[in-house]
Amino acid sequence: AAVVRACGQPSQFRLLYPDTMSLREKIETVCLKIYGAAGVQYLNDTEEKLRQFEEMGFGKFPVCMAKTQYSFSHDPELKGAPTGFVVPIRDVRVCAGAGFVYPLLGEMSTMPGLPTRPAFYGIDIDFDHDEKILGLF
């Protein structure tokens, strides 16, 4: 009931950036206004990738930053809410089906926690004993 009442109240909600901003401007807006960064550094070929994404029609997509959860910065050692740092954009990728672009900040991995050796190597079928599947649990 409280949520329904709250939804009926006037709101000052607004998006951080318009869809019409370039992908680069969206990234910089998030970094400067939300994270407290002093600037953004585009590494490797990230600026070219952003340009290509826009040419392919993905320019209106929102950005979803892939970064450490330990800090507002890209660096897990900068605890809390530091300011004045420069955010390195190491790579940028698009999820066309889901409808967003995600820059990778610093040393962020997109598949955290995976082992170096996939678990399927330990799965087998025991054809000598009722064709039981081995190695699942």
C-alpha positions in Angstrom: 0.0 0.0 0.0 2.9 2.4 0.8 4.4 1.8 -2.6 1.2 2.5 -4.3 0.8 5.8 -2.4 4.4 6.7 -3.1 3.9 6.1 -6.8 1.0 8.6 -6.8 3.2 11.4 -5.4 4.8 14.0 -7.7 8.3 13.0 -8.7 11.4 14.9 -9.7 12.9 11.8 -11.5 15.0 12.4 -14.5 17.6 10.3 -16.4 21.3 11.0 -16.0 21.7 11.5 -19.7 19.5 11.6 -22.8 19.5 8.7 -25.3 20.7 11.2 -27.9 24.1 11.7 -26.2 27.0 10.0 -27.9 28.3 6.8 -26.2 31.5 8.6 -25.2 29.5 11.4 -23.6 27.4 8.9 -21.7 30.5 7.1 -20.3 32.0 10.4 -19.3 28.8 11.6 -17.7 28.6 8.5 -15.5 32.3 8.7 -14.6 32.3 12.4 -13.7 28.9 12.8 -12.2 28.4 9.5 -10.4 31.9 8.1 -9.7 33.7 11.4 -8.9 36.4 11.0 -11.6 38.5 13.8 -12.9 38.5 12.4 -16.4 38.3 9.3 -18.6 41.2 7.7 -20.6 40.3 5.6 -23.6 42.8 2.8 -24.1 43.5 0.5 -27.0 40.9 1.0 -29.7 37.9 1.8 -27.5 37.2 5.2 -29.1 37.1 3.5 -32.6 34.8 0.8 -31.2 32.4 3.4 -29.8 32.3 5.1 -33.2 31.6 1.8 -34.9 28.8 0.9 -32.4 27.2 4.3 -33.2 27.4 3.7 -36.9 25.8 0.2 -36.4 22.8 1.8 -34.7 23.7 1.2 -31.1 24.4 4.8 -30.2 21.1 5.3 -28.3 21.8 2.4 -26.0 22.5 3.1 -22.4 25.9 2.3 -20.9 26.4 -0.2 -18.1 29.8 0.1 -16.6 31.8 -3.1 -15.8 33.9 -2.2 -12.8 35.0 -3.3 -9.3 32.3 -3.4 -6.6 34.8 -2.3 -4.0 35.1 1.4 -5.0 33.4 4.1 -7.0 36.6 4.1 -9.0 38.0 1.5 -11.4 40.6 0.6 -8.7 39.5 -1.8 -5.9 42.3 -0.3 -3.7 40.7 3.1 -3.8 38.1 2.3 -1.1 34.9 4.2 -0.5 34.2 7.3 -2.7 37.5 8.7 -3.9 37.7 11.7 -6.2 40.1 13.1 -8.7 41.1 9.8 -10.4 41.2 9.1 -14.1 39.1 6.1 -15.3 40.8 3.9 -17.8 38.4 2.4 -20.4 40.2 -0.8 -21.4 37.6 -2.2 -23.7 34.0 -1.6 -24.7 31.4 -4.2 -25.9 27.8 -4.2 -27.0 25.0 -6.5 -25.9 22.7 -5.9 -28.9 19.9 -8.2 -27.7 19.8 -6.8 -24.2 20.2 -3.3 -25.6 23.2 -1.8 -23.8 26.9 -1.0 -24.2 29.4 -1.9 -21.5 32.8 -0.4 -21.0 35.3 -2.4 -19.1 37.0 -0.2 -16.5 40.5 -1.1 -15.3 41.3 -4.8 -14.9 37.6 -5.9 -14.7 36.8 -9.4 -15.9 33.5 -10.1 -17.5 33.5 -13.7 -16.2 34.6 -13.5 -12.5 35.0 -16.7 -10.5 35.5 -19.2 -13.3 38.2 -21.8 -12.8 41.1 -22.1 -15.2 40.0 -25.6 -16.0 36.4 -26.0 -17.0 34.4 -28.5 -14.9 33.2 -30.5 -17.9 36.6 -32.1 -18.1 35.6 -34.1 -15.0 32.3 -35.3 -16.3 32.0 -38.7 -17.9 29.6 -41.6 -18.6 30.3 -45.0 -17.0 29.3 -47.4 -19.7 30.3 -50.4 -17.6 27.8 -49.7 -14.8 24.3 -48.7 -16.1 25.6 -45.7 -18.0 25.7 -43.5 -14.9 26.9 -40.0 -15.4 30.0 -39.3 -13.3 31.4 -36.0 -12.0 28.3 -33.8 -11.8 28.2 -33.6 -8.0 
